[in-house]
Amino acid sequence: MIGNAHIDAVWLWPWQEGYQEVRATFRAALQRIDEYPEFVFTCDSVGYLAWIEEHDPDLFAALREQVRAGRFEIVGGWWVEPDCNIPGGEGFVRHGLYSQRYLAEKFGRMASVGCNVDPFGQNAVIPQLLAKSGMDSYVFMRPQPQEAALPGPTFWWQAADGSRVLAYRIPHEYCSPGGHLGVHVGKALAQLPHTTDPLMCFYGVGNHGGGPTRANIESIRELDGSDQFPQMLFSTVRAFFDAARATGRDLPEFDGEIQPHAVGCYSAHSGIKKLIRQTEHALQAAEKWAAVASATTGLPPATDQFEHAWRQVLLNHFHDTAAGTALPSAYDDARDQLGEARSIAARLQNQAIQRISRQIDIPDEDQMTPLAVFNPHPWPVRTTVEVEFGSFLGNGGIVAEDDAQNRIPVQSARSTTVTGGRRRLVVPVELPPLGYRLYRMYPDHRTAPGAAVERDTVLENDHLRVVVDPATGWLSSLVDKATDAELISGDAARSGHAVVLNDPTDTWGHGVISYRDVIGAFTPMSVRRIETGPVRQVLRVRSAYGASTLTEDFVLAADARHVEVRVTIDWHERLRMLKLRFPTGLTDVTATHAVPYGHVERVADGHETVSHSWVDVTGTLGGRPAGLSVLNDARFGVDVTGGDIGLTALRSPAYAWHTPQPLPAADDDYEVMDQGVQRFTYRLLPHAGDWRAAGTVRAAAELDQPPVALLESCHDGPLPQQRCFAAVTDADNVVVTVVKQAEEQTGDYVVRGYETAGAAANATIDLPFLGRTITAEFGPHEIKTLLVPRDPARPPVEADLLERPTAAGAGPDEPDGERE
């Protein structure tokens, strides 16, 4: 019997109320500990302990005493109970990193059991994330038995890399009434097998906190002596898992994700999901540049500032926040908290990049403006950057030159301001891995300011041919020129793109499997070409439905292998859903979905599911392999039916509406979500073969972390006009996501990456900014962390996600000076 108090930091109340409830609940738990010598309390969110330390030092000291006495158990090892689908892979890593380090510092011990009872589904990578954060077990509740079959209440849960934890699904509920527990325990037993093996039941008043009551505890004493109930022990989650292991029985195994529950949560409140995604990536990019600047320019460490910013992100991973199921004011607070984190990331990134950029040697030239472009990825990136300039380059044509004196076209685009004196330029760039390149901008009197605007609806470059049908507002043709494969069949082209569905379901989407009730579609109002030039072509499609408008800008850059679509929605529909459908002519389809630090294959049956940053359909066209990856920067809900992908652009349920609570009778009596203007971007990446060969994972990362273009000035400096600081040179299936300074502030560095394709790899990681080269073996699907000492005499070592060295070595390391 596990005495606990599930505390929603935010839900039908703001975080300030949750903050107070944590204090009240923990005080009550200490009172029960004093009153009942056998009682034990379990806490599962490390962030709540930090709140207590922050404002009630006497209570915090008392908690520490009971932790030492074994009466106040700390499990979880994560900052809060996060949603397990919306945060990125690195977000989960930071839950363990900062939480376990906090526990070690404040309590002298770390959590060995993961505990996340309330979130709405469990992604497939969790066992690896737990195991590499010092936890060997995991307790959860959702999805429940009627939603997802498991081999038993207690089972070994295994991730694709082979990591596993002993897991337990809580029967019935994690909360209980405040009175007698006979009915509560009876309902739990009804979901459990008849066995002599140990079983676990949570009890205690919860959601708004409270914890076990005297009536709860005294009823357990009574029931334990009854012949109608099994032996009932006041205990800990750790003791349960130890007892489960001690039986010596072979427990069943389960591989992969445990889904779904409440599929509406993948799309409810698109704004919070976009803020979380953007803030996570802003912090990761800033950490890379801060690490590079520390080694190359002596920039002081900012680990404490990064930790503070990450804690703000972790708090907003809380399941009711990230899932979009909290009250409206919660999202005002979340905007401010995540805004603070993004501001910290922007400031620290700017400091680092400016420190590096000012050391570039940029000789003074007449009528030349330098532009330094920084690539945050440890692989080469070819893309375009947009930058606003003042009028100092004049109003005529502009040309750029790179460090090798190659002449590069520059295209003018419409400025973001209507005030005179500003110009927006689009520049094609080829950037070295995790590094920068300098471009010199000159007035070019040989070219006109802008090319003539064409009226056709075709976009074409050396790789793709795209045709937009003015009658539908969607593609009538998408040809991959490498294979001449036409991805859009005639039927697919007419099946509808921006479709509106009736969605009378609650905020969670309880009981929903799929969204299919199409009631209309956006009607195209205009299709026009707004840019034509040597760098890119842009078609703008404006559509309307009811009181809502949709603008999609189709952007095809001169050397791009993808079509970028920039979406602006002005939405005013209630209890409706907008799906953007991408129909293809593919057959024999395999559907693959991104999950945090991994991927899974799912049946293409039209069910609503969750994809992190990309979804892919790969099959055959005319007997040849082909496919389409859809990448996005802010949307999570998808469905795949055969070769057709549907991306849930937004939903408009009422806030925090939980069935069976009825809505008010009048339409305007309640506030609904996602009203007004919203923006996001998706990319269509056609390919031959499968998504691995297409580089889908890296392409999605480039959308989430774009290059930074910095207007510079002329000055002397020791750095060349092009520089690489880190690169993975011989394993395309290894993506390095993190380069940062170690948390111990020893001057050492941390490099983290993961294997993306399900195939073992021997990766060479060059770190010219440290004068080192590392060889690391990645198993299939493995997340690997390396500790890299600043001292070249000390070898790098493998570490867990808490930055603790493991027994395995990192492989050979050799100083390579300034090799790039």
Secondary structure, 3 states (H helix, E strand, C coil): CEEECCECCCCCCCHHHHHHHHHHHHHHHHHHHHHCCCCCEEECCHHHHHHHHHHCHHHHHHHHHHHHHCCEEECCCCCCCECCCCCCHHHHHHHHHHHHHHHHHHHCCCCCEEECCCCCCECCCHHHHHHCCCCCEEEECCCCCCCCCCCCCEEEEECCCCCEEEEEECCCCCCCCCCCCHHHHHHHHHCCCCCCCCCCCEECECEECCECCHHHHHHHHHHHCCCCCCCCCCCCHHHHHHHHHHCCCCCCEEECCECCCCHHHHCCCHHHHHHHHHHHHHHHHHHHHHHHHHHHHCCCCCHHHHHHHHHHHHHHCEHHHHCCCCCHHHHHHHHHHHHHHHHHHHHHHHHHHHHHHCCECECCCCCCEEEEEEECCCCCEEEEEEEEEEHHHCCCEEEEECCCCCEEECEEECCCCCCCCEEEEEEEEEECCCEEEEEEEEEECCCCCCCCCCCCCEEECCCEEEEEECCCCEEEEEEECCCCEECCCHHHHCCCCEEEEECCCCCCCCCCCCCCCEEEECEEEEEEEEEECCCEEEEEEEEEECCEEEEEEEEEECCCCCEEEEEEEEECCCCEEEEEEECCCCEEEEEEEEECCEEEEECCECCCEECCCEEEEEEEECCEEEEEEEEECCCCEEEEECCEEEEEEEECCECCCCCCCCCCCCHHHCCECCCEEEEEEEEEEEEECCHHHHCHHHHHHHHHCCCEEEECCCECCCECCEEECCEECCCCCEEEEEEEECCCCCCCEEEEEEECCCCCEEEEEEECCCCEEEEEEECCCCEEEEEECCCCCCCCEEECCCCCEEEEECCCEEECCCCC
